[in-house]
């Protein structure tokens, strides 16, 4: 990955390769500032060779 991913525009607290060789990112939940209930979270980023990705999911915030 060339560009660091973001989650709803929030930068990760860390980006690393896990023990399976997958790129992984950690985000501070408090930075998302979501109220309890349903929310849509969108993860996006860019690739070294150009282009990018984006994926969204609805989650329940407790």
C-alpha positions as CSV (number, residue, x, y, z in Angstrom):
1,X,0.0,0.0,0.0
2,X,1.4,3.4,-0.9
3,X,-1.1,5.6,0.9
4,X,-2.0,4.9,4.5
5,X,-5.6,3.8,4.7
6,X,-8.2,5.9,6.5
7,X,-11.5,5.0,8.2
8,X,-14.1,7.7,7.7
9,X,-11.3,10.2,7.1
10,X,-9.5,9.2,10.3
11,X,-5.8,8.2,10.1
12,X,-4.8,4.9,11.7
13,X,-2.8,4.8,14.9
14,X,-0.6,2.1,13.4
15,X,-0.2,0.2,10.1
16,X,1.6,-3.1,10.0
17,X,1.9,-6.5,8.4
18,X,0.3,-9.2,10.5
19,X,1.7,-12.7,11.1
20,X,-0.1,-14.0,8.0
21,X,1.5,-11.4,5.8
22,X,-1.7,-9.2,5.5
23,X,-1.6,-5.4,5.7
24,X,-3.5,-4.4,8.9
25,X,-4.4,-1.1,10.5
26,X,-5.5,-0.1,14.0
27,X,-7.8,2.9,14.6
28,X,-8.6,4.7,17.9
29,X,-12.4,4.2,18.4
30,X,-12.7,7.5,20.2
31,X,-11.4,9.4,17.1
32,X,-14.4,8.2,15.1
33,X,-16.8,10.1,17.5
34,X,-19.8,8.0,16.8
35,X,-23.0,7.9,19.0
36,X,-24.6,4.6,19.9
37,X,-26.7,3.2,17.2
38,X,-26.2,2.3,13.5
39,X,-23.3,3.8,11.6
40,X,-21.7,3.3,8.2
41,X,-17.9,3.0,8.3
42,X,-15.8,3.4,5.1
43,X,-12.2,2.2,4.8
44,X,-10.3,3.6,1.9
45,X,-6.7,3.9,0.7
46,X,-4.4,3.8,-2.3
47,X,-2.0,1.3,-4.0
48,X,1.6,1.7,-4.9
49,X,0.9,1.2,-8.6
50,X,-1.9,3.7,-8.6
51,X,-5.6,3.3,-8.1
52,X,-7.3,2.9,-4.8
53,X,-9.9,1.0,-2.9
54,X,-12.9,1.7,-0.7
55,X,-15.2,-0.6,1.3
56,X,-18.2,0.3,3.5
57,X,-20.2,-1.6,6.1
58,X,-23.0,-0.8,8.5
59,X,-22.1,-1.5,12.1
60,X,-23.8,-1.2,15.5
61,X,-22.0,1.3,17.8
62,X,-22.5,0.4,21.5
